[in-house]
Amino acid sequence: MLKKIAAIGLGAAIALSPFAALAQTDQSAAPAAPAASSMAPEKAPMNTRGSHRRHQRHQARQAHHRARSSAKPMTAPAAPAEAPKS
């Protein structure tokens, strides 16, 4: 029983140690800004997650693409071979 309690306490200490380190860091200092000339323009953040309709269309396009890529190529049927004349 004592070993179980010690193991739980040790596991909690290991699991919660990153939170203690975060609480002790000084976050008041602003980070240095990189040179603006070397950076590409920032992209707009993605605020929308899309819609159910968009998801359905995407799934349909994928299914169509998979079906066409796995289908056998459409070729003309081969002409039957003629029997040799004797």
CORBELDA-V283998 format. One line per field, one symbol per residue. ss: DSSP state (@ for helix, = for strand, . for the rest). phi: phi as a letter, one per 40 degrees, with the letter a starting at -180 (. if undefined). psi: psi as a letter, one per 30 degrees, with the letter a starting at -180 (. if undefined). Layout:
BEGIN
ss->???
phi->???
psi->???
END
This chain:
BEGIN
ss->.@@@@@@@@@@@@@@@@@@@@@@@...........................@@@@@@@@@@@@@@@@@@@................
phi->.cccccccccccccccccccccccccbccccccccccccccccccccbbgbcccccccccccccccccccccccbccccccccccb
psi->eeeeeeeeeeeeeeegeeeeeeffkjgfkklkklkfffklkklkkjfkgaleeeeeeeeeeeeeeeeefflkkjlkkkkkkkkkk.
END
